[in-house]
Amino acid sequence: MRDRAPGEVEQLEHGQMGTRLGEGLKAQGALAPAAMERTLAAVAEFARRAQARDAAIACIATSAVRRAVNAAEFAERVRAIAGAPLEVLDGLDEARASFIGATYGAPRDGRRIAVVDIGGGSTECALGCDGRLERGRSVEIGSVRVSERFPALMGGCAGEEARAAAREARLAIDAEVGSFIALGRPDEVRAVAGTALTLAAVAFGSHVDRVSGAILPSALLEATIERLLAANLEQRRAMPGMLPQRADILAGGALILAQTLRALAADAALLEVNDLLLGYLLWRSASAAE
């Protein structure tokens, strides 16, 4: 990211790698060695790319590291690779950063925008108006955690067994995202991050790089959930728009988005590529300038 006019940025490069750091992580468990190694390899690659641009490096972590008993060990290894400390965001800061990123460049027209960020281990919802955050919440439920709790969602079985698991999962999800009702009803919902973008790509038969700005209606979301539940893992991976590494956890993430829209009394979500990462940089840049 490079500064342009006041309040504007130019994104020079953007990339992501799914490493599933919180795979198998319980409420007070340890990050698995294989998951750590996958993630550290990604850190090394992104650090190399940042250094090639002579860029300052910032490292952040979210739900998985918040819960892990070996978080300090992981943070030290990140520092050794990237040359920068690992900042572990709490849930509210994660929601704030997602809101800032997703509303960057949005019209200042008095409309209240809710930003939903579904991660692997947690889901954040933040609401504000004209770029100002009013309130946010973070709940400890995400696409990986739901999928591991209800494994029939992951494509090992298809049809009625998967649908039965989905019905149970919706109840468990409602117990968490129901708290979003207290945020108030938004005029618009924006959904960010890989789960939402991949869902839209599958729904529209497109690509995750081409769905930002599209609107995903609840009816189409529910139809996409049904397609996922009716398919086995191999069939899911073959769906146009699917990122194969997300095929097993996408149904779980889709259910979280569906129940979140219901909690917010919204009938659609606008897909937004700008997310937590951009929001964090904008937030910290503004803080440094004060």
N, C-alpha and C positions, 0 to 999 in steps of 0.2 A: 504494500500500500504506500502511495506517495501523496503528500499534501499538494493540493491545487489551490483554487480560490478558497477564502475562508469558509469553513464548514463543508468543503467538498473534498473528496478523495478520488484518486485513480487507482484501481486495483490492477497491479501488474501481473499477478499470477495467483491462481487459486487451485487447490487440489485437495483430495481427500483419500484416505485409505481406511477401509473397515478392518479393524484388528480385534474387535470384540474383547476388550480388556476385562470386562466384568463377567466373562463366561464362567458359569458355575459358582459365582460368588454369592454367598449367603449374606444375611444381614450383618454379621460380624466375622466374615471369613477372610481368607487371604487371596490375593491375586495369584492365579495359577502361573507356574513358571512358563508354560508355553505361551499363554496370553501376554505375559510381560515381555517375552522375547519378540513376539510379533510386533508389539507396540513400540518397543525400543528400536527395532529395525526401521519402523516408520518415522520415529523421531530423528534417527540418524539421516534418513533420506531428506526429510524436510529441512533439517539443519544445514545439510549440504547445499540445498537449493537456495536457502536464505543467504548463506555465506557467499554463494556465487554472485549474488546481487548486492553484496556488502550491506546487508540489512541487519538491523538490530533484531534480536530474537527474544520472544516471549513464549513461555510454556505454561499452559493451563491444564487443569484436570477437573473432572466433575464427579458424578455419582459414584462410580466404581472406586475411585481413590478415596473419596469421602468415607466409604464403608470399610475399606480394607485395613486389616491389622498390620500388614506389611507395607503401608503407604510410605513410610519414611525410607525404607530400602529402595522402593521404586523411584521416589523423588531424587534420591542421591544418584542413582544411575542415570536419570534424565539429565541432571546437572552435569554429570561427567561427559555425557555425549554432546549436549547442546551448548554447554557453557553458560547456562542461565538457570536460575532457580525455578522450580515448579510451583506455581501458585494453584492451590486447590480452592476452587470457588464453592461457596455454600449455595444452597438451592435458590435463595432470593437473588444473589448476585448473578447466578446463571440466568434466571428469568429476566433480570434487568438487561444483561448483555444481549440476550436474544431479542428483547423488545427494541433496543437501540438499533441493532443491526437490521431487523425486519422492517422498521419504520423509517430507515434512512431514505431521504428523498420523497417520502410520502407527502401528499398535499396537506397543508395546514388549514383544514376546512371545518374544524370543530367536530369531526366524526371520532367516535371512540373506537379504538382498534385493540383487539385482543390478539396476542401472539402466542401460538402454541408450539412448543418445542418438545418432540417426543424423542428421547434418547434411549439407550439400551437399558439403563437402570432407573431413570427417573423421567418425569414429565413436568415441564414448567408451563405456566400460563401467566402472562402479564398483560395488564390493561392500562391504556393511557390515551391521551388526546393531544394532538398537535405536537407530537414528539416528546411529550412529558409523561413519564411513567407515574401512574397513580397508585397502583398496587399490584402485587404479584404473589404467586404461590408455587411451591414445588412439592410434588408428591413422589413417593418412592415406588413408582411403578413405571416400567419401560418395556420396550419391545422384547428384549432378551429375557427379562424377569418374568413377563407374562408367558412367553413361549416355554420357558423352562418349567414354570409351574403347571402349565397345561400342555404337555408335550404332544397331544393329539393335534395341536394346531400347526405342527412343524412340518407336515407333509409326509410323515411316515404312514399315515392312513388318510383316506379321503372320504368325502360323503358324510353320512349320518354321524359317524363317530366324531369327525372333526366338527360338525355342526353342534353336537351335544357339548363338546368342549368349549366351543365359542359361546354358547349360552351361559355356561358356568363362568367363563372368563369375563363376560360382560358384567355379571353381578359383582365380581371381585374388583373390576375396574371402576364401577360406579361407586364403590365404597371409598375409593381414593379421589377420583376426579369430581365427585359430587361437591367437594369443597370449593370448586371453581365457581359455583353458583353465587357465592358471596362476593365475587369480584364485580358483579353487575352484568347486565346485558350489553354486549358491544354492538356497534353498527356494522362492524366488519371483523372477520376472523382471518388472520394470516397464519399459515402453517409453514414451518421451516424445517430444515435438516433432512437427512437421507431417507427416513421413513416416509415422510409426506411426499417428497419429490419422486421417490421410486413408485409409490402408490399412484401418483398422477401419471407417471410415465406408462405404467401398466394399464391404467384406466383408459388412457387416450391412445395406447399403442404407439407411444412416442419415445423420447429419450430424456433422461434426467436433466440433461443440459439444455433442453428446449421447452420445459414446462413452467419455468418461472414466469409469473404473471398470469397464468391460466387459473380458472376457477373450477374447483372440484365440488360439484353439488353432492349433498348427502345421498341422494338416490343413486348416483353413479358410484359413490363410495361403497354403499351397501351391495350394489351389484358386483363390484370388484371383490369385495369380501367373499361373496358367494362363489365367485370363480376360483378364488384361492382355496377355499374349503373343499371345493369339488375336485381339486387337482392334487396329485401326488407331487413329491418334491421334484422329480425329473420333469414333470409337465409344467410346474411353476417356473423352473429355470428356463424353459423354452418359450415362455410368454414374451411377446414383444414388449420392450421397455424394462424388463426385469434386470436388475443387477443380481447375477447368480449368487453372490455371497449373502444377499438379503432374503433369498427365497424362503428359507426356513422360518425366519422371524417376522416376515412382512404381515402375515395374517394377524399376529398378536399386536403389532404396531397399528394396523388398520383398525382393529377393535378399539384401541385407545383413542384414536382420532374420532371414530364414530361416536363413542360415548362422551367424549369431551365436547363435540359439537352439540350433542343433546343437552349437556349440562349448561352450555352457554346459550341455549335456545337459538342456535344458528343453523341455517339450512345449506351452508356452503363454506368452503375455505378457499382463500386466495393463496396460491403457492408462491413462496418467496425464497430466492436463492441466498439473499443476504441474511445472515443469521448470527449466531453467537460469536463467531470468530471476528467478523467485521465489527459487531457491536462492542466486543471487548476492546479492540484497538481504538475505536472512536471514543469510548468511555475513558480509557487510560490516557489517551492523547489530550482530551479535554481536562482531565484531572491534573496532568502535568503542566498545562498552560495556565492553571489558576494561581 
